[in-house]
């Protein structure tokens, strides 16, 4: 069988260089007319003090606004002139700023990216404008049960950095200021906290362009991430309506830095699968996953049942999110509990093989997207100090056995339970009663 042109092309090679001040520059060349550049910062809500609550969330809104060298209008027009597309996102441990652009405009795009990330002006009127926009969006977020529960779960489950809110509480928006943003920025947006990642650009080109922009940053010590202690706990919030939204989760000690364990967690998520009761199916929807077969297809009162995980550098949570009719809240809790406990007893080989194939397929499919490649490079270097080969993850997926998943499930359920509920919560079982079921 003849190979396609893409199959005959050599696989792209990623290269990494550390500048004299500690900034890491990494890139992977690839075919095609476009490139993605990203600045990844070891910063986020875990670094916030009580007085800084919501800073990372607002920094996401303040991305690509006025800088020391450009007005917001000028920056916007320059991005438009080169056909660029800019994005920013905040997470608990990392801040991400990216620009997609034609390869012919990489130099101009990198200069704008570096200026926007490293030299923000934080004009008070721009800050006030974005605070108003943030407040409006926070009202809309109340209608997203999964976001509300995940925030509540973190607040309850951890004491320390990871217990800090990522989504700015409404009452904290007013206290945010231009001076506070500048202080947080000056603390963390410095050389040892930065990774410049490129996908679709030659390393020598990116390195040559980045040195004049990044090597002038002072060489300073890295700020240590505040400690986070997992405790578990119970978060409950009443909301009018006939539905109950639930989360049951457990700690995964080790986080992303436990490579084999985190890969097993990903396979476990595909194994459980799930989704909404009115999902239309199709490739990759997981209609044959355990939560679909054993829960959604069996109980008409279950509107949603989905496995999830939130992993961080050294810890994380793994669990199930469900939405059910309020009168069935206790039954839903019982069903989820039994599904999790069943994993510790027996994992059919057929189910595991399906989950492993789905995991590998997802990894390979995502890496066909340049944005994902750049993000993969940037986040891995911040977490591991280097980027691991895709083959390492694929080999780890292949090596997972049913006993590994059972051992993982057993390990998870030995940690304190984290429970969160939202909606009509009158019939949600007491935390102590649910905890005893896993004891």
Beta strands, then each sheet from edge to edge (+ up, - down):
strand 1: 14-18
strand 2: 24-28
strand 3: 34-41
strand 4: 85-90
strand 5: 95-102
strand 6: 158-160
strand 7: 194-199
strand 8: 228-230
strand 9: 233-238
strand 10: 243-251
strand 11: 274-276
strand 12: 302-311
strand 13: 316-325
strand 14: 418-423
sheet 1: 1+ 2- 7- 3+ 5- 4+
sheet 2: 6+ 8-
sheet 3: 9+ 14+ 10- 13+ 12- 11+
end
